[in-house]
């Protein structure tokens, strides 16, 4: 799996890009690296872009991610937008949203449209993300 992140400290945003096959353990390892990054804050919003992921999530994988995100503790976290292009991943994401039962302090939504995700995160007007930029 190719997974990377980019920090935008000026707007408190992290963009994580995931492509190819992926499993929750790899994603959790990357999140751990991100959390260890001295420039990262749990208060940052996150756009998890999995539109190029080649293998749909299984129910077990969704539950692993649910348990991991539910374990977030400490300061109030900001928003997490999950972006996918596959109907099956979108459906699994909606199941995930229902399974969370507000067990963590993370606000999460799943999207199939990048502009909608950026709008929900409140960064769609930033010059890096504006769709009308030249």
C-alpha positions as a printed NumPy array, in Angstrom:
array([[  0.   ,   0.   ,   0.   ],
       [  1.143,   3.537,  -0.645],
       [  0.069,   5.787,   2.187],
       [  1.376,   9.23 ,   2.963],
       [  0.353,  12.398,   4.707],
       [  0.879,  16.11 ,   4.258],
       [  0.495,  18.641,   7.062],
       [ -0.981,  22.091,   6.474],
       [ -0.197,  23.752,   9.818],
       [ -1.539,  27.157,   8.735],
       [ -5.077,  25.763,   8.497],
       [ -4.787,  22.861,  10.949],
       [ -5.315,  20.136,   8.351],
       [ -3.703,  16.816,   7.485],
       [ -4.339,  15.183,   4.11 ],
       [ -3.705,  11.44 ,   4.148],
       [ -3.558,   9.709,   0.777],
       [ -4.008,   5.958,   0.465],
       [ -3.622,   4.006,  -2.769],
       [ -3.376,   0.371,  -3.75 ],
       [ -4.336,  -2.462,  -1.406],
       [ -4.406,  -1.51 ,   2.247],
       [ -5.192,  -3.09 ,   5.558],
       [ -6.092,  -1.559,   8.917],
       [ -2.756,  -2.477,  10.48 ],
       [ -0.87 ,  -0.423,   7.875],
       [ -3.283,   2.47 ,   8.337],
       [ -2.935,   2.325,  12.123],
       [  0.883,   2.237,  11.798],
       [  0.746,   5.352,   9.594],
       [ -1.591,   7.099,  12.058],
       [  0.86 ,   6.272,  14.854],
       [  3.698,   7.842,  12.809],
       [  1.534,  10.902,  12.233],
       [  0.741,  11.212,  15.941],
       [  4.487,  11.044,  16.675],
       [  5.182,  13.885,  14.224],
       [  6.081,  16.972,  16.302],
       [  4.223,  19.199,  13.819],
       [  0.937,  17.292,  14.266],
       [ -1.817,  18.145,  16.743],
       [ -4.881,  16.028,  17.549],
       [ -6.85 ,  19.248,  17.108],
       [ -6.071,  19.228,  13.364],
       [ -8.78 ,  18.129,  10.966],
       [ -7.964,  15.173,   8.719],
       [ -8.963,  14.372,   5.15 ],
       [ -8.387,  10.646,   4.579],
       [ -8.389,  10.269,   0.783],
       [ -8.863,   6.588,  -0.121],
       [-10.231,   7.126,  -3.617],
       [ -7.28 ,   5.208,  -5.103],
       [ -7.533,   2.261,  -2.696],
       [ -7.921,  -0.852,  -4.846],
       [ -9.463,  -3.318,  -2.375],
       [-12.801,  -2.698,  -0.578],
       [-12.871,  -2.747,   3.224],
       [-14.265,  -5.856,   4.894],
       [-16.559,  -5.813,   7.915],
       [-13.679,  -7.013,  10.118],
       [-11.459,  -4.197,   8.855],
       [-14.163,  -1.63 ,   9.553],
       [-14.54 ,  -2.999,  13.097],
       [-10.755,  -2.809,  13.648],
       [-10.811,   0.828,  12.601],
       [-13.881,   1.494,  14.792],
       [-12.069,   0.084,  17.83 ],
       [ -8.939,   2.096,  17.078],
       [-10.7  ,   5.434,  16.581],
       [-12.903,   4.783,  19.616],
       [ -9.714,   4.52 ,  21.68 ],
       [ -8.787,   8.18 ,  21.019],
       [ -8.485,   9.935,  24.364],
       [ -7.347,  13.303,  25.609],
       [ -8.007,  16.697,  24.097],
       [-11.03 ,  17.232,  21.911],
       [-10.285,  16.115,  18.381],
       [-11.422,  17.92 ,  15.315],
       [-13.107,  16.548,  12.218],
       [-12.111,  13.485,  10.208],
       [-13.421,  13.259,   6.635],
       [-13.131,   9.91 ,   4.888],
       [-13.155,  10.181,   1.1  ],
       [-13.805,   7.172,  -1.128],
       [-14.797,   6.524,  -4.708],
       [-16.264,   3.046,  -4.208],
       [-19.908,   2.471,  -3.327],
       [-19.014,  -0.515,  -1.133],
       [-16.493,   1.517,   0.915],
       [-18.985,   4.358,   1.199],
       [-21.588,   1.895,   2.502],
       [-19.11 ,   0.388,   4.963],
       [-18.218,   3.896,   6.091],
       [-21.865,   4.627,   6.787],
       [-22.023,   1.396,   8.827],
       [-18.932,   2.614,  10.678],
       [-20.62 ,   5.927,  11.468],
       [-23.559,   4.014,  12.94 ],
       [-21.342,   1.7  ,  14.99 ],
       [-19.375,   4.452,  16.693],
       [-22.198,   5.277,  19.122],
       [-20.343,   8.491,  20.005],
       [-17.728,   6.442,  21.831],
       [-14.897,   8.818,  20.967],
       [-14.36 ,  12.534,  20.75 ],
       [-13.805,  12.376,  16.984],
       [-16.38 ,  13.791,  14.574],
       [-16.305,  11.685,  11.403],
       [-18.182,  11.82 ,   8.091],
       [-17.73 ,   9.819,   4.894],
       [-17.856,  11.39 ,   1.448],
       [-17.64 ,  10.422,  -2.205],
       [-17.171,  14.04 ,  -3.317],
       [-13.894,  15.823,  -2.458],
       [-15.44 ,  19.305,  -2.594],
       [-18.143,  18.3  ,  -0.117],
       [-15.502,  16.846,   2.22 ],
       [-13.398,  20.014,   2.033],
       [-16.492,  22.15 ,   2.647],
       [-17.435,  20.061,   5.712],
       [-13.862,  20.453,   6.993],
       [-14.127,  24.221,   6.428],
       [-11.084,  24.486,   4.142],
       [-12.682,  24.579,   0.674],
       [-11.859,  28.306,   0.339],
       [ -8.156,  27.82 ,   1.056],
       [ -6.092,  28.623,  -2.084],
       [ -4.625,  25.095,  -2.106],
       [ -8.06 ,  23.516,  -2.417],
       [-10.222,  26.007,  -4.303],
       [-11.615,  24.429,  -7.459],
       [-11.392,  27.735,  -9.347],
       [ -7.626,  28.027,  -8.909],
       [ -5.806,  28.264, -12.209]])
